[in-house]
Amino acid sequence: MANTRFFLDERGSKAGSPCVLKVAIAHKHKTAYLSLSAKLLPNQWDSNKLRVLNHPDQMLLNVYIAGIKQQVDTLLLELTRDGKLDGMTAAEIKAHCELALNPEKAERERKKNLFATRFLKFAESKRESTKRLYMGTYKRMTEFAGAQLEQLAFEDITKEWITSFDTYLERQSPSRNARNIHLRNIRAVFNEAIDDEITTFYPFRRLKIRPVATRKRNLKVDDFHTFINFPCEKHAQQYLDMFKLMFMLIGINTIDLCNLKEIDSEGRINYYRAKTNRLYSIKVEPEALEIINKYRGEKWLLNILDRYNNYIDFNKRLNRALKKIGPVKRSGLGGKKEYAPLFPDISTYWARHTWATIAASLDIPRDTIAHALGHGNNTITDIYIDFDERKIDEANRKVLDWVLYGKR
C-alpha cells in the first residue's frame, strides 16, 4: 500500500526563499513528489504536526492542503480497489494523481515530457557536431514511426519498439555499429529522463547494445610512408599535407585542426577537443611546423577556414581527395582521368588509428598511448595527478623518427 505525507522541499532553494510544499507518495521503496500550489518559508511549516503556521493565510492554506491530501488518499484507495496499485510505480501514481487533480496542467506536463519532446530538448543541449548525430536519429525515428512519434510517452518506447526500429534501420544500413549509434542516442535520452524523475521505465535493461569488431583503420609503416610521400596531383597535395599534419599532431580531428589559433611560446599547441572537451597539449615538432608555416592562416593557425566555409565542407573534400591518391591515367589529351587509389577506404580517422598502432609496435606503454589520444579514465586519480607531458612528447618523436626516417 502506498502512503502519503507532506514535504517542504528545501532542496536547491536559497536561504530565505520560499520553498514548494509537496505531497510525497511512497510506494515500493520509491518516492515521487507531487507539487502543490503553496510556497512557504521554512519557519512557516511545522514538520512534526504537518501544518502551516506563522503565515497570514495559514487557515486557508491548511484547509487547502488537507483537501489535497484527502483527494490523493481517495485516489490511492480507488487504485487499490481496482487492483491497479500494485502494478504501478510511485512516479506512475504521482502522474495519475496529477491528472485527476489538475487535468489541464497534467496534460501540459505530459506533452512537455513526451519522448520526442525530451529527445529534441536533449539534442539541443549538445555541441553542434553531437547535435547533428542526435537529429540524424530523430529523422530516422520519424521515418519509422511517422507523426505518431510526437505522441509517444517513454513507456511506449518498449524493447519491442526499439527492436522493430533496429530492423527498419538494418534495411538502410547493414552495419551493426552504425545502427548502434542511434540506439545509444535513444538510451542517453532515457537515462536523462530517469535522472530527472520523468520516468522509471527502462527498455534497455534487457536490450544490450553490443558493438561488432571492425577492420582496423590503420596503415602499416611501409604503406604509410608510401602514402604520405606519393607524388600526387598538385591540387591534392594540400590534402595530403593536412593528413600528414594530423598524424604528426597525434591524430588530431579535422574540427580541432581547423580551430587551432596559435603555437605558444613553448612551441606547443593547446586546445580543447571538440568531441570530449578534454584539454590537449602537443609539442609541435619541426616536421609539423614546416607544414604549418606552408599553410599559415590570418585569423587561425592554418588557412583552412580562410578558404572554406566551415570544417565540414573541408573535411568532405579532404576525405574525398585522400581516397583518390594513387596513380592517375588520362585517356587521350584532356580526356577523363582514371584513378587507381592506393587506399580507397582511407579517411582522416586513419591518421589517429595509425599513430596509435605504430606507437604500440614501438613498445610505447599503453598508458602513454591512452593519454596521448585523450583516453584517460577521468578518475579521481586522473584529476589530481597530471600526466607527464614529456612522455607523450617523447612517444610522438619516437613515432615520427620511425615513420619518417626509419630510426628506432
C-alpha positions as CSV (number, residue, x, y, z in Angstrom):
1,M,0.0,0.0,0.0
2,A,1.3,3.4,-0.9
3,N,1.4,6.1,1.8
4,T,1.5,9.9,1.6
5,R,2.9,12.7,3.7
6,F,3.6,16.4,3.3
7,F,7.2,17.5,2.5
8,L,8.5,21.1,2.3
9,D,11.2,20.8,-0.4
10,E,14.1,23.0,0.6
11,R,16.5,21.3,-1.9
12,G,18.1,23.9,-4.2
13,S,16.3,26.8,-2.6
14,K,18.3,29.8,-1.4
15,A,18.3,30.7,2.2
16,G,15.3,33.0,3.0
17,S,13.4,32.0,-0.2
18,P,10.0,30.3,-0.2
19,C,10.0,26.5,-0.8
20,V,7.4,24.4,-2.6
21,L,5.2,22.3,-0.4
22,K,4.7,18.8,-1.9
23,V,2.9,15.5,-1.2
24,A,5.4,12.7,-1.0
25,I,4.0,9.5,-2.4
26,A,5.9,6.5,-1.2
27,H,5.5,3.1,-2.9
28,K,7.7,0.0,-3.3
29,H,10.7,1.7,-1.7
30,K,10.5,4.7,-4.1
31,T,9.1,8.2,-3.6
32,A,7.6,10.6,-6.1
33,Y,6.7,14.2,-5.2
34,L,3.5,15.9,-6.2
35,S,4.0,19.7,-6.1
36,L,1.2,21.9,-4.6
37,S,0.3,25.5,-5.2
38,A,1.8,26.6,-1.9
39,K,5.2,28.1,-1.2
40,L,6.4,28.5,2.4
41,L,9.4,29.7,4.3
42,P,11.0,27.0,6.4
43,N,9.7,28.8,9.6
44,Q,6.2,28.7,8.3
45,W,6.0,24.9,8.2
46,D,5.7,22.6,11.2
47,S,7.3,19.4,10.1
48,N,6.0,17.4,13.1
49,K,2.4,18.5,13.0
50,L,2.5,18.9,9.2
51,R,0.7,22.2,9.4
52,V,1.2,25.8,8.1
53,L,2.0,28.3,10.9
54,N,3.1,31.9,11.2
55,H,1.6,32.7,7.7
56,P,-1.0,35.4,7.1
57,D,-3.1,32.8,5.2
58,Q,-2.3,29.8,7.3
59,M,-6.0,28.9,7.9
60,L,-6.8,28.8,4.2
61,L,-3.6,27.0,3.4
62,N,-4.2,24.3,6.0
63,V,-7.7,23.8,4.6
64,Y,-6.3,23.6,1.1
65,I,-3.5,21.1,1.8
66,A,-5.9,18.9,3.9
67,G,-8.3,18.8,1.0
68,I,-5.5,17.8,-1.4
69,K,-4.3,15.0,0.9
70,Q,-7.8,13.7,1.2
71,Q,-8.2,13.6,-2.6
72,V,-4.8,11.9,-3.1
73,D,-5.6,9.3,-0.4
74,T,-9.0,8.7,-2.0
75,L,-7.3,8.2,-5.4
76,L,-5.0,5.6,-3.8
77,L,-7.9,3.7,-2.3
78,E,-9.6,3.7,-5.7
79,L,-6.5,2.3,-7.3
80,T,-6.2,-0.4,-4.6
81,R,-9.9,-1.3,-5.0
82,D,-9.5,-1.6,-8.8
83,G,-6.4,-3.8,-8.3
84,K,-4.1,-1.4,-10.1
85,L,-1.9,0.0,-7.3
86,D,0.4,-3.0,-7.0
87,G,1.4,-2.8,-10.7
88,M,2.2,0.9,-10.5
89,T,5.4,2.7,-9.6
90,A,5.5,5.8,-7.4
91,A,6.1,8.0,-10.4
92,E,3.1,6.5,-12.2
93,I,0.9,7.0,-9.1
94,K,2.0,10.6,-9.0
95,A,1.1,11.1,-12.7
96,H,-2.3,9.6,-12.1
97,C,-3.0,11.9,-9.2
98,E,-1.8,15.0,-11.1
99,L,-4.1,14.1,-14.0
100,A,-7.1,13.8,-11.6
101,L,-6.3,16.9,-9.6
102,N,-5.4,19.3,-12.4
103,P,-6.2,17.8,-15.8
104,E,-5.1,20.8,-17.8
105,K,-1.8,21.2,-16.1
106,A,-1.2,17.4,-16.2
107,E,-1.8,17.4,-19.9
108,R,0.7,20.3,-20.4
109,E,3.3,18.4,-18.3
110,R,2.6,15.2,-20.2
111,K,3.2,16.8,-23.5
112,K,6.3,18.5,-22.2
113,N,7.7,15.2,-21.1
114,L,6.8,13.1,-24.1
115,F,9.7,11.1,-25.6
116,A,10.1,13.2,-28.8
117,T,9.9,16.5,-26.9
118,R,12.6,15.4,-24.4
119,F,14.7,13.9,-27.2
120,L,14.7,17.2,-29.1
121,K,15.5,19.2,-25.9
122,F,18.3,16.8,-25.1
123,A,19.8,17.1,-28.7
124,E,19.6,20.9,-28.4
125,S,21.8,20.9,-25.3
126,K,24.6,19.2,-27.2
127,R,27.5,20.6,-29.2
128,E,26.8,21.2,-32.9
129,S,28.6,18.0,-34.1
130,T,26.9,15.9,-31.5
131,K,23.5,17.5,-32.1
132,R,23.7,16.5,-35.7
133,L,24.1,12.9,-34.7
134,Y,21.0,13.1,-32.5
135,M,19.0,14.9,-35.1
136,G,20.0,12.1,-37.6
137,T,18.5,9.6,-35.1
138,Y,15.3,11.7,-34.8
139,K,15.0,11.8,-38.6
140,R,15.2,8.0,-38.7
141,M,12.7,7.6,-35.9
142,T,10.3,9.9,-37.7
143,E,10.7,7.9,-40.9
144,F,9.9,4.8,-38.9
145,A,7.0,5.9,-36.7
146,G,5.7,8.9,-38.7
147,A,3.6,11.6,-36.9
148,Q,2.8,9.1,-34.2
149,L,6.4,9.6,-32.8
150,E,5.4,13.0,-31.3
151,Q,2.6,11.4,-29.2
152,L,4.7,8.6,-27.7
153,A,5.4,8.5,-24.0
154,F,8.6,6.9,-22.7
155,E,6.6,3.9,-21.7
156,D,5.6,3.4,-25.3
157,I,9.3,3.0,-26.4
158,T,9.4,-0.6,-25.4
159,K,12.0,-3.2,-26.1
160,E,9.8,-4.4,-29.0
161,W,9.6,-0.9,-30.4
162,I,13.3,-0.5,-30.4
163,T,13.9,-3.9,-31.9
164,S,11.5,-3.1,-34.7
165,F,13.2,0.3,-35.2
166,D,16.6,-1.5,-35.4
167,T,15.1,-3.9,-38.0
168,Y,13.9,-0.9,-40.0
169,L,17.4,0.7,-39.8
170,E,19.0,-2.6,-41.0
171,R,17.3,-2.2,-44.4
172,Q,19.2,1.0,-44.9
173,S,22.4,0.2,-43.1
174,P,23.6,-3.3,-42.6
175,S,26.4,-2.0,-40.3
176,R,25.7,-3.0,-36.7
177,N,27.9,-0.3,-35.3
178,A,26.3,2.4,-37.4
179,R,22.9,1.3,-36.1
180,N,24.2,1.2,-32.5
181,I,24.8,5.0,-32.7
182,H,21.0,5.5,-33.0
183,L,20.3,3.1,-30.2
184,R,22.8,4.7,-27.9
185,N,21.3,8.1,-28.6
186,I,17.8,6.8,-27.5
187,R,19.3,5.2,-24.4
188,A,21.0,8.5,-23.4
189,V,17.7,10.3,-23.5
190,F,16.1,7.6,-21.3
191,N,19.0,7.9,-18.8
192,E,18.4,11.6,-18.5
193,A,14.7,11.2,-18.2
194,I,15.2,8.7,-15.3
195,D,17.7,11.1,-13.6
196,D,15.1,13.8,-13.9
197,E,12.4,11.5,-12.5
198,I,10.3,11.8,-15.6
199,T,10.0,8.0,-15.9
200,T,11.2,4.8,-14.3
201,F,10.7,2.8,-17.4
202,Y,13.9,1.5,-19.0
203,P,13.7,-0.8,-22.1
204,F,17.5,-1.2,-22.2
205,R,17.6,-3.3,-19.1
206,R,17.3,-6.5,-21.3
207,L,18.3,-4.9,-24.5
208,K,22.1,-4.8,-24.8
209,I,23.9,-2.7,-27.4
210,R,26.8,-4.8,-28.5
211,P,29.4,-3.4,-30.9
212,V,30.9,-5.5,-33.6
213,A,34.7,-5.6,-34.2
214,T,35.6,-3.6,-37.3
215,R,38.5,-3.8,-39.6
216,K,41.4,-1.8,-38.3
217,R,41.6,1.6,-39.9
218,N,45.4,2.0,-39.9
219,L,48.3,1.7,-42.3
220,K,51.5,-0.3,-41.8
221,V,54.7,1.7,-41.6
222,D,55.8,0.9,-45.2
223,D,52.3,1.7,-46.5
224,F,52.1,4.9,-44.6
225,H,55.5,6.0,-45.8
226,T,54.5,5.3,-49.4
227,F,51.2,7.1,-49.0
228,I,52.5,10.4,-47.4
229,N,55.4,10.6,-50.0
230,F,53.3,9.8,-53.1
231,P,53.8,12.4,-55.8
232,C,50.1,13.2,-56.1
233,E,48.4,15.8,-58.3
234,K,49.1,19.4,-57.4
235,H,45.6,20.2,-56.1
236,A,45.7,17.1,-53.9
237,Q,48.9,18.0,-52.2
238,Q,47.3,20.3,-49.7
239,Y,45.0,17.5,-48.5
240,L,47.9,15.0,-48.3
241,D,49.8,17.6,-46.2
242,M,46.9,18.0,-43.9
243,F,46.7,14.3,-43.4
244,K,50.4,14.2,-42.6
245,L,50.0,17.1,-40.1
246,M,47.1,15.3,-38.4
247,F,49.3,12.3,-37.9
248,M,52.2,14.5,-36.6
249,L,49.8,16.1,-34.1
250,I,48.9,12.6,-32.7
251,G,45.7,12.1,-34.8
252,I,44.1,15.5,-34.2
253,N,40.5,15.6,-35.6
254,T,39.6,17.9,-38.5
255,I,37.4,20.2,-36.5
256,D,40.2,20.8,-33.9
257,L,42.8,21.2,-36.6
258,C,40.7,23.9,-38.3
259,N,40.1,25.7,-35.0
260,L,43.7,25.9,-33.8
261,K,44.7,29.5,-33.0
262,E,48.4,29.6,-32.2
263,I,51.6,27.9,-31.1
264,D,52.5,29.1,-27.7
265,S,55.9,30.4,-26.5
266,E,57.0,26.9,-25.6
267,G,56.3,25.5,-29.0
268,R,53.1,23.8,-28.2
269,I,49.5,23.9,-29.4
270,N,46.9,23.8,-26.7
271,Y,43.2,23.1,-27.4
272,Y,40.1,21.6,-26.0
273,R,39.0,18.7,-28.2
274,A,35.5,19.4,-29.6
275,K,34.3,15.8,-29.1
276,T,35.2,15.4,-25.5
277,N,36.0,19.0,-24.3
278,R,39.3,17.5,-22.9
279,L,42.4,19.7,-22.9
280,Y,45.2,18.6,-25.2
281,S,48.8,20.0,-25.3
282,I,51.0,18.8,-28.1
283,K,54.6,19.7,-28.8
284,V,54.9,20.9,-32.4
285,E,57.8,19.0,-34.0
286,P,59.9,20.6,-36.8
287,E,58.3,18.5,-39.5
288,A,54.8,19.6,-38.3
289,L,55.9,23.2,-38.1
290,E,57.1,23.1,-41.7
291,I,53.6,22.1,-42.9
292,I,52.0,24.7,-40.6
293,N,54.2,27.5,-42.0
294,K,53.3,26.4,-45.5
295,Y,49.6,26.9,-44.8
296,R,49.6,29.8,-42.2
297,G,46.2,31.5,-41.8
298,E,45.2,35.0,-40.9
299,K,42.7,34.5,-38.2
300,W,43.6,30.9,-37.5
301,L,46.8,29.0,-37.2
302,L,46.1,27.3,-40.5
303,N,44.4,28.9,-43.5
304,I,41.7,26.2,-43.9
305,L,38.8,28.4,-42.6
306,D,40.1,31.3,-44.6
307,R,39.4,29.3,-47.7
308,Y,36.5,27.0,-46.8
309,N,33.0,27.9,-45.4
310,N,33.4,25.5,-42.5
311,Y,35.3,22.5,-41.3
312,I,32.5,20.1,-42.6
313,D,33.0,21.3,-46.2
314,F,36.8,21.0,-45.9
315,N,36.5,17.5,-44.2
316,K,34.4,16.1,-47.1
317,R,36.8,17.4,-49.7
318,L,39.8,16.1,-47.6
319,N,38.4,12.6,-47.3
320,R,37.4,12.6,-51.0
321,A,40.9,13.6,-52.1
322,L,42.6,11.1,-49.8
323,K,40.6,8.2,-51.3
324,K,41.8,9.2,-54.8
325,I,45.5,9.4,-54.1
326,G,47.4,7.0,-56.2
327,P,48.5,6.5,-59.9
328,V,46.3,8.5,-62.4
329,K,45.8,7.8,-66.1
330,R,44.2,10.2,-68.6
331,S,42.6,8.7,-71.6
332,G,43.5,10.9,-74.5
333,L,44.5,14.6,-74.5
334,G,42.3,16.3,-71.9
335,G,40.4,13.1,-71.5
336,K,38.8,11.6,-68.4
337,K,41.1,10.7,-65.5
338,E,41.2,7.2,-64.2
339,Y,42.3,6.8,-60.6
340,A,44.0,3.8,-59.1
341,P,43.8,4.7,-55.4
342,L,46.5,3.3,-53.1
343,F,44.0,3.0,-50.2
344,P,40.4,3.6,-51.4
345,D,38.9,3.4,-47.9
346,I,41.3,5.8,-46.2
347,S,39.9,8.7,-44.2
348,T,41.2,11.2,-41.7
349,Y,40.4,8.7,-38.9
350,W,43.3,6.6,-40.2
351,A,45.8,9.2,-39.0
352,R,44.8,8.7,-35.4
353,H,44.5,4.9,-35.6
354,T,47.8,4.6,-37.5
355,W,49.6,6.7,-34.9
356,A,48.3,4.5,-32.1
357,T,49.1,1.3,-33.8
358,I,52.7,2.4,-34.7
359,A,53.2,3.6,-31.2
360,A,52.2,0.3,-29.8
361,S,54.6,-1.5,-32.2
362,L,57.4,0.6,-30.8
363,D,56.6,-0.7,-27.3
364,I,55.4,2.6,-26.1
365,P,53.5,1.9,-22.9
366,R,49.7,1.6,-23.3
367,D,49.1,4.2,-20.6
368,T,51.2,6.8,-22.6
369,I,49.3,6.0,-25.8
370,A,46.0,6.3,-24.0
371,H,46.9,9.7,-22.6
372,A,48.3,10.9,-25.9
373,L,44.9,10.1,-27.5
374,G,43.0,11.6,-24.6
375,H,41.6,8.2,-23.5
376,G,42.2,8.7,-19.7
377,N,39.5,7.4,-17.5
378,N,38.7,10.7,-15.8
379,T,39.0,9.1,-12.4
380,I,39.9,10.9,-9.2
381,T,43.5,9.9,-9.9
382,D,43.4,11.5,-13.4
383,I,42.1,14.7,-11.9
384,Y,44.7,15.1,-9.1
385,I,47.7,13.7,-10.9
386,D,49.0,15.5,-14.1
387,F,50.3,13.0,-16.6
388,D,53.9,13.9,-17.6
389,E,53.6,15.6,-21.0
390,R,57.3,14.7,-21.7
391,K,56.3,11.0,-22.0
392,I,53.8,12.0,-24.8
393,D,56.4,14.3,-26.4
394,E,59.0,11.5,-26.4
395,A,56.4,9.0,-27.8
396,N,55.4,11.2,-30.7
397,R,59.1,11.9,-31.5
398,K,59.8,8.2,-31.5
399,V,56.8,7.5,-33.8
400,L,57.9,10.3,-36.3
401,D,61.5,9.1,-36.3
402,W,60.4,5.6,-37.2
403,V,57.9,6.6,-39.8
404,L,59.8,9.4,-41.5
405,Y,63.4,8.2,-41.2
406,G,63.3,4.6,-40.3
407,K,65.0,5.2,-36.9
408,R,64.0,3.0,-34.0
